[in-house]
Amino acid sequence: MLVNTTQILTILMMMEIVLLEFQQKHPNIYIGGSVALILQGIIPYRVPKDIDIISPKRTHIYEVFGIDKPRPKILKRYRHNGFLFDLFINPNAQYVEYIYNGYTLKLSPADEVYEWKLRIQNVNTEKHANDLKYYK
């Protein structure tokens, strides 16, 4: 499916709102993956398939989003406001601050994102291989 410029801008504006709201509610959970690389200007903009969120503390995706349902252990993803969020637990997670329109987003540093992408590069080769082209 081809995405035109208007669609990209619409998705970006929607994601911007979702990310800012999420970060205000969850200041101790960081934005990771390709979204963090895009916002840091490390990889070119593309429409992300998901938003990776990184928690230094053990939690469940339902707990993060305030869902009152039984919590299957294996479930690590949840669709919220039209975006798929993937939760990763990393007790050693670091972040860099990214200021956007007066708001602070906590993003995983590029080295941390790439370290993870290098470990799983055979799992989802096309998406991660494209991101790894920019690894320095």
Rosetta silent file (secondary structure, phi, psi, omega in degrees, C-alpha in Angstrom):
SEQUENCE: MLVNTTQILTILMMMEIVLLEFQQKHPNIYIGGSVALILQGIIPYRVPKDIDIISPKRTHIYEVFGIDKPRPKILKRYRHNGFLFDLFINPNAQYVEYIYNGYTLKLSPADEVYEWKLRIQNVNTEKHANDLKYYK
SCORE:     score description
SCORE:     0.000 S_00000001
   1 L     0.000  125.657  176.546    0.000    0.000    0.000 S_00000001
   2 L   -83.310  141.007  179.392    1.421    3.366   -0.994 S_00000001
   3 L  -115.025  123.954 -179.296    1.070    6.182    1.494 S_00000001
   4 L   -85.618  171.348 -175.365    0.877    9.712    0.108 S_00000001
   5 H   -58.416  -40.828  179.652    2.316   12.830    1.737 S_00000001
   6 H   -62.299  -42.390  178.971   -1.052   13.913    3.183 S_00000001
   7 H   -64.297  -41.739  179.398   -1.514   10.506    4.812 S_00000001
   8 H   -61.260  -45.666 -179.998    2.009   10.629    6.252 S_00000001
   9 H   -63.887  -39.027  178.741    1.409   14.097    7.721 S_00000001
  10 H   -64.143  -45.860  179.049   -1.939   12.997    9.173 S_00000001
  11 H   -62.778  -42.590  179.698   -0.372    9.917   10.765 S_00000001
  12 H   -61.578  -43.783  179.417    2.520   12.010   12.090 S_00000001
  13 H   -64.770  -42.095  178.375    0.157   14.565   13.665 S_00000001
  14 H   -64.082  -43.822 -179.441   -1.949   11.798   15.243 S_00000001
  15 H   -64.395  -39.422  179.289    1.166   10.017   16.520 S_00000001
  16 H   -56.254  -47.948 -179.819    2.538   13.281   17.886 S_00000001
  17 H   -63.273  -46.231 -178.884   -0.583   13.769   20.023 S_00000001
  18 H   -62.264  -44.054 -179.618   -0.577   10.133   21.174 S_00000001
  19 H   -64.790  -43.399 -179.876    3.136   10.233   22.085 S_00000001
  20 H   -64.428  -43.911  177.904    2.840   13.505   24.013 S_00000001
  21 H   -63.522  -43.789 -179.459   -0.208   12.277   25.952 S_00000001
  22 H   -60.309  -47.451 -175.939    1.453    8.928   26.643 S_00000001
  23 H   -66.434  -34.596  177.414    4.672   10.501   27.913 S_00000001
  24 H   -65.902  -38.077  179.553    2.799   12.897   30.196 S_00000001
  25 H   -76.914  -28.770 -173.844    0.906    9.974   31.774 S_00000001
  26 L  -130.804   71.886 -176.745    3.958    7.687   31.891 S_00000001
  27 L   -67.917  -14.041 -179.490    7.121    9.733   32.483 S_00000001
  28 L  -103.366   12.781  173.523    9.076    6.621   33.519 S_00000001
  29 L  -118.272  133.419 -172.009    8.390    4.669   30.339 S_00000001
  30 E  -104.258  155.020  175.706   10.477    5.561   27.317 S_00000001
  31 E   -88.850  127.706 -177.183    9.749    5.633   23.597 S_00000001
  32 E  -124.641 -160.651  174.482   12.044    3.219   21.775 S_00000001
  33 H    60.986 -153.037 -176.675   12.536    1.428   18.483 S_00000001
  34 H   -62.124  -34.078  179.750   12.210    3.040   15.091 S_00000001
  35 H   -61.161  -42.891  177.839   10.056    5.889   16.434 S_00000001
  36 H   -62.860  -40.348  179.057   12.926    6.959   18.719 S_00000001
  37 H   -66.367  -39.542  178.871   15.354    6.774   15.783 S_00000001
  38 H   -63.949  -48.738 -177.584   13.010    8.805   13.558 S_00000001
  39 H   -64.663  -30.169  177.961   12.484   11.518   16.193 S_00000001
  40 L   -83.432    0.233  177.148   16.229   11.765   16.783 S_00000001
  41 L    74.004   21.340 -176.424   16.732   12.258   13.039 S_00000001
  42 L   -87.797  -36.268  175.295   18.840    9.117   12.702 S_00000001
  43 L  -120.902  154.943  179.018   16.689    7.318   10.151 S_00000001
  44 L   -64.811  154.400  179.529   14.409    8.864    7.536 S_00000001
  45 L   -64.627  135.668  169.643   10.756    9.246    8.385 S_00000001
  46 L  -144.947  161.048  178.487    8.561    6.292    7.566 S_00000001
  47 L   -74.006  114.497 -178.773    5.153    5.285    8.836 S_00000001
  48 L   -69.702  146.505  176.952    5.934    3.115   11.869 S_00000001
  49 L   -81.231  -23.108 -178.205    4.165   -0.223   12.221 S_00000001
  50 L  -158.748  172.295  175.145    4.195    0.113   16.005 S_00000001
  51 E  -119.712  113.633  177.430    5.435    2.193   18.902 S_00000001
  52 E   -81.025  131.833  175.214    7.932    0.423   21.127 S_00000001
  53 E  -120.350  139.605 -173.730    7.765    1.453   24.763 S_00000001
  54 E  -119.184  123.022  177.395   10.494    0.561   27.226 S_00000001
  55 E  -112.414  130.052  175.152    9.922    0.196   30.949 S_00000001
  56 L   -75.404  -13.247  179.768   12.830   -0.166   33.383 S_00000001
  57 L  -114.091  147.197  178.528   10.398   -1.790   35.846 S_00000001
  58 L   -63.487  128.339  178.793    8.429   -4.991   35.392 S_00000001
  59 L  -154.619  172.947  177.182    4.888   -4.158   34.357 S_00000001
  60 L  -115.239  148.010 -178.948    2.137   -5.471   32.104 S_00000001
  61 H   -56.899  -36.681  178.063    0.857   -3.729   28.983 S_00000001
  62 H   -66.712  -36.693  178.074   -2.663   -3.665   30.487 S_00000001
  63 H   -63.638  -40.972  179.741   -1.323   -1.991   33.626 S_00000001
  64 H   -59.296  -42.607 -175.723    0.346    0.680   31.492 S_00000001
  65 L   -98.544    9.257  175.136   -2.925    1.499   29.736 S_00000001
  66 L    67.623   34.773  179.776   -5.225    1.041   32.752 S_00000001
  67 L   -91.956  124.957 -178.662   -7.067   -1.992   31.347 S_00000001
  68 L   -97.599   80.199  178.938   -8.935   -3.976   33.983 S_00000001
  69 L  -142.448  162.800  173.140   -8.820   -7.476   32.459 S_00000001
  70 L   -56.074  145.157 -172.867   -6.999  -10.711   33.238 S_00000001
  71 L  -109.530   93.158  176.264   -3.356  -10.265   32.288 S_00000001
  72 L   -62.140  133.911 -175.643   -1.982  -13.059   30.116 S_00000001
  73 L   -59.253  -36.526 -172.605    1.782  -13.244   30.734 S_00000001
  74 L   -77.386  -19.697 -175.236    2.703  -13.458   27.072 S_00000001
  75 L   -70.528  121.078 -179.053    0.751  -10.364   25.968 S_00000001
  76 L  -128.297    6.222 -179.286    3.124   -7.452   25.343 S_00000001
  77 E  -132.073  152.960 -177.229    1.194   -5.399   22.803 S_00000001
  78 E  -155.483  136.520  177.754   -1.914   -3.262   22.890 S_00000001
  79 E   -90.303  124.868 -177.352   -3.683   -1.031   20.387 S_00000001
  80 E  -136.661  127.033 -179.595   -4.327    2.436   21.814 S_00000001
  81 L    50.589   37.949  176.423   -5.724    5.449   19.935 S_00000001
  82 L    84.732   -0.489 -179.571   -5.158    3.654   16.631 S_00000001
  83 E  -118.394  141.578  178.536   -1.498    2.786   17.290 S_00000001
  84 E   -88.481  121.043  178.663   -0.030   -0.567   18.248 S_00000001
  85 E  -102.990  132.838  174.328    2.207   -0.319   21.328 S_00000001
  86 E  -112.805  126.561 -178.267    4.797   -3.012   22.073 S_00000001
  87 E   -97.815  132.191  174.355    6.107   -3.191   25.635 S_00000001
  88 E  -126.853  139.573  178.034    9.678   -4.211   26.442 S_00000001
  89 E  -102.520  126.570  177.630   11.158   -4.489   29.923 S_00000001
  90 L  -144.636  100.076 -178.082   14.763   -3.357   30.300 S_00000001
  91 L   -62.649  -17.467  179.309   15.983   -2.642   33.845 S_00000001
  92 L  -100.812   12.635 -176.063   19.093   -0.990   32.362 S_00000001
  93 L   -59.894  138.079  174.783   17.156    1.273   29.985 S_00000001
  94 L  -112.908  172.352  174.325   18.523    4.760   29.476 S_00000001
  95 L  -149.592  158.373  170.365   16.875    7.710   27.778 S_00000001
  96 E  -118.836  145.920  179.729   17.686   10.960   26.067 S_00000001
  97 E   -87.101  134.658  178.989   15.378   13.933   26.343 S_00000001
  98 E  -122.445  115.574 -178.547   13.794   15.198   23.163 S_00000001
  99 E   -90.697  125.181 -179.281   12.062   18.571   23.448 S_00000001
 100 E  -133.543  115.266  179.687    9.098   18.973   21.151 S_00000001
 101 L    48.935   41.279  177.677    6.913   22.098   21.230 S_00000001
 102 L    84.958   -3.070  178.790    7.789   22.652   24.883 S_00000001
 103 E  -107.062  150.394  179.388    7.137   19.034   25.898 S_00000001
 104 E  -105.689  125.926  171.307    9.774   16.488   26.821 S_00000001
 105 E  -106.711  140.244  175.964    9.752   13.016   25.348 S_00000001
 106 E  -100.386  113.549 -175.934   12.084   10.385   26.794 S_00000001
 107 E  -110.524  144.617  172.416   13.578    8.414   23.922 S_00000001
 108 L   -64.107  136.633  177.332   15.791    5.360   23.972 S_00000001
 109 L   -63.454  150.338 -176.976   19.290    6.339   22.848 S_00000001
 110 H   -55.334  -42.600 -178.867   20.182    5.226   19.323 S_00000001
 111 H   -59.790  -39.263  179.453   22.902    2.838   20.544 S_00000001
 112 H   -67.140  -41.948  178.678   20.407    1.036   22.766 S_00000001
 113 H   -63.953  -46.100 -179.005   17.866    0.730   19.942 S_00000001
 114 H   -66.230  -35.996  177.216   20.487   -0.548   17.523 S_00000001
 115 H   -58.021  -44.550  178.845   21.834   -3.029   20.071 S_00000001
 116 H   -66.714  -44.984 -179.587   18.353   -4.538   20.305 S_00000001
 117 H   -62.665  -36.303  177.908   17.833   -4.449   16.515 S_00000001
 118 H   -66.032  -34.262  179.614   21.162   -6.222   15.968 S_00000001
 119 H   -70.247  -32.745 -175.054   20.085   -8.987   18.360 S_00000001
 120 L  -112.002   17.135 -172.985   16.780   -9.621   16.582 S_00000001
 121 L   -57.518  -23.724  179.939   17.724   -8.718   13.017 S_00000001
 122 L   -85.443   -8.725 -177.940   16.747  -12.169   11.711 S_00000001
 123 L   -77.704  -48.642 -177.374   13.250  -11.966   13.192 S_00000001
 124 L  -131.904   72.792 -165.155   11.835   -9.131   11.083 S_00000001
 125 H   -59.981  -43.893 -173.895   14.525   -8.653    8.494 S_00000001
 126 H   -64.095  -52.872 -178.323   13.086   -6.026    6.134 S_00000001
 127 H   -61.974  -50.226 -177.252   12.073   -3.394    8.691 S_00000001
 128 H   -70.680  -36.265  178.327   15.127   -3.854   10.902 S_00000001
 129 H   -61.608  -40.303  177.639   17.520   -4.251    7.970 S_00000001
 130 H   -63.172  -41.891  179.012   16.371   -0.867    6.627 S_00000001
 131 H   -67.399  -35.800 -177.505   16.939    0.757   10.023 S_00000001
 132 H   -70.224  -17.149  176.490   20.335   -0.910   10.384 S_00000001
 133 L   -58.143  -28.111 -174.978   21.560    0.773    7.171 S_00000001
 134 L   -96.496    3.047 -178.495   21.949    3.943    9.238 S_00000001
 135 L   -71.097  131.273 -179.285   23.826    2.308   12.128 S_00000001
 136 L  -118.430    0.000    0.000   27.208    3.926   12.771 S_00000001
